[in-house]
Amino acid sequence: MRGARWLLLYGRSRQLPASLAVLLLGAPAVWALVLLGGGSADPRPATLVLAAGATVFSVGLGGQDRALDRSAAIRWLPRRAAHVLLCGALVGAVLLAVTVLSGERPATGLVVRNSAGLTGLVALGAACWGARSAWLLPFGWLGLSLVVPPSGEVVTRVLTWMLLPPGSAAGTWTAVVLAVAGTAAYAVAGPRR
């Protein structure tokens, strides 16, 4: 009972119910626009939905009072890591559910890879610039990947990892590195003030 109460209080303090509500309302709306535009073969709309979903949860990566968080007699490292992992899983699961309900067959590998990488970017942004500015890193990278011309060079493939096919080694490894680095930075350092 005590653990459930703590989880409820933690979720409310990190604005998880509001973030989840925005995600549950926003993802179907954006996906409906994708379907009106012709379909889901292009990876850009799904990536945009995932980036928006990760951004929605970035609001809760900072607490109400940093001094209170730092002085609490609990271990924050595992809780912060679990928070980031849960947010990434929720973002990917909501997009997968919306696409399946719409009759589309999603590229599950793309959704899992991009959800993990974008959530890692948001966590890294929160650790570096704070929860208020955590959205800048994933949307800046997404914007860059949309304008970089396609090429076979490794640097270009790393910059456009979100738009690469699911089996791409450069895309997968870039997402893994970003997910691990972002989760670790946020779990160890917490959000910057």
C-alpha positions in Angstrom: 0.0 0.0 0.0 2.8 2.4 0.9 4.6 1.8 -2.4 1.4 2.4 -4.4 0.8 5.7 -2.5 4.4 6.7 -3.3 3.9 5.9 -7.0 0.7 7.9 -7.1 2.3 10.9 -5.4 5.4 10.7 -7.6 3.3 10.4 -10.8 1.2 13.4 -9.8 4.2 15.5 -8.9 5.8 14.7 -12.3 2.6 15.6 -14.1 2.3 12.0 -15.6 -1.5 11.9 -15.7 -1.7 15.2 -17.7 1.2 14.1 -20.0 -0.5 10.8 -20.6 -3.8 12.5 -21.4 -2.2 14.8 -23.9 -0.4 11.8 -25.5 -3.6 9.8 -25.7 -5.5 12.7 -27.4 -2.6 14.0 -29.5 -1.3 10.8 -31.1 -4.6 9.7 -32.7 -5.2 13.3 -34.0 -1.8 13.5 -35.6 -2.1 9.9 -37.0 -5.5 10.8 -38.5 -3.8 13.7 -40.4 -1.1 11.2 -41.6 -3.8 8.9 -43.0 -5.6 11.8 -44.7 -2.3 12.8 -46.3 -2.0 9.4 -48.0 -0.7 6.8 -45.6 2.1 5.7 -43.3 4.8 4.4 -45.6 6.9 7.5 -45.0 8.8 7.3 -41.6 8.6 11.1 -41.0 5.0 11.3 -39.6 5.6 8.4 -37.2 8.8 10.0 -36.1 7.1 13.4 -35.6 4.4 11.7 -33.4 7.2 10.0 -31.3 9.1 13.2 -30.9 5.9 15.0 -29.8 5.2 12.2 -27.4 8.6 12.3 -25.9 8.3 16.1 -25.6 5.0 15.7 -23.7 6.7 13.7 -21.0 9.7 16.0 -20.8 7.6 18.4 -18.6 7.7 15.8 -15.8 11.4 15.3 -15.9 11.8 18.2 -13.4 10.3 18.2 -10.0 8.5 21.0 -8.2 11.4 21.8 -5.9 15.0 20.7 -6.7 16.2 21.2 -3.2 13.4 18.9 -1.9 14.4 16.3 -4.5 18.0 16.5 -3.5 17.4 16.3 0.2 14.9 13.3 0.0 16.1 10.2 1.8 15.5 8.0 -1.2 17.7 6.8 -4.0 16.8 8.8 -7.1 19.0 7.0 -9.6 16.8 3.9 -10.2 13.6 6.0 -10.0 14.8 8.5 -12.6 15.9 5.7 -14.9 12.6 3.9 -14.5 10.8 7.2 -15.2 12.6 7.7 -18.5 12.2 4.0 -19.6 8.5 4.1 -18.7 7.9 7.3 -20.7 9.7 5.8 -23.7 7.6 2.6 -23.5 4.4 4.6 -23.2 5.2 6.8 -26.2 6.0 3.8 -28.4 3.0 1.7 -27.2 0.5 4.5 -27.8 1.7 5.0 -31.4 1.7 1.3 -32.0 -1.9 1.0 -30.6 -3.1 4.0 -32.7 -1.6 2.6 -35.9 -3.0 -0.9 -35.3 -6.5 0.5 -34.5 -6.4 2.5 -37.7 -5.8 -0.7 -39.8 -2.2 0.2 -40.6 0.7 -2.2 -40.1 3.4 -0.2 -38.3 7.1 -0.7 -38.7 7.5 -1.9 -35.1 11.3 -1.8 -35.3 11.2 1.9 -36.4 8.8 2.8 -33.5 10.8 1.0 -30.9 14.1 2.4 -32.1 12.9 6.0 -32.5 10.9 5.9 -29.2 14.0 4.8 -27.3 16.4 7.3 -29.0 14.0 10.3 -28.8 13.3 9.6 -25.1 17.0 9.4 -24.5 17.4 12.7 -26.2 14.7 14.3 -24.0 16.4 12.9 -20.9 19.8 14.2 -22.1 18.2 17.6 -22.7 16.7 17.6 -19.2 20.1 16.8 -17.7 21.9 19.4 -19.7 19.4 22.3 -19.9 16.5 21.4 -17.5 13.0 20.1 -18.1 11.7 23.3 -19.6 14.2 23.1 -22.5 14.5 19.3 -22.8 12.3 19.4 -26.0 14.9 21.4 -27.9 17.3 18.5 -28.5 14.9 16.0 -30.1 13.1 18.6 -32.2 16.3 20.2 -33.2 17.7 16.9 -34.3 14.5 15.9 -36.1 14.5 19.2 -37.9 18.1 18.7 -38.9 17.4 15.2 -40.1 14.6 16.4 -42.3 16.8 18.9 -44.2 20.0 16.9 -44.5 20.2 15.4 -48.0 20.4 11.6 -48.0 23.9 10.1 -48.5 25.7 6.9 -47.7 28.3 8.7 -45.5 28.4 7.6 -41.9 28.0 11.1 -40.5 24.9 11.7 -42.6 23.4 8.3 -41.5 24.0 9.2 -37.9 22.4 12.6 -38.4 19.4 11.1 -40.1 19.1 8.0 -37.8 15.4 8.6 -37.1 14.5 8.3 -40.8 16.6 5.3 -41.7 14.9 1.9 -42.2 14.4 -0.2 -39.1 17.3 -2.7 -39.8 19.9 0.0 -40.4 22.9 -0.5 -38.2 23.7 3.3 -38.0 20.1 4.1 -37.0 20.0 1.3 -34.4 23.3 2.1 -32.8 22.7 5.8 -32.7 19.4 5.3 -31.0 20.9 2.8 -28.5 23.7 5.2 -27.7 21.3 8.1 -27.2 18.9 6.1 -25.1 21.6 4.8 -22.8 23.5 8.1 -22.6 20.4 10.2 -22.0 18.9 7.8 -19.4 22.2 7.5 -17.6 22.8 11.3 -17.6 19.4 12.0 -16.2 19.4 9.2 -13.7 22.8 10.3 -12.3 22.6 14.0 -12.5 18.8 14.7 -12.5 17.3 17.7 -14.2 19.4 20.8 -14.5 17.9 23.8 -12.8 
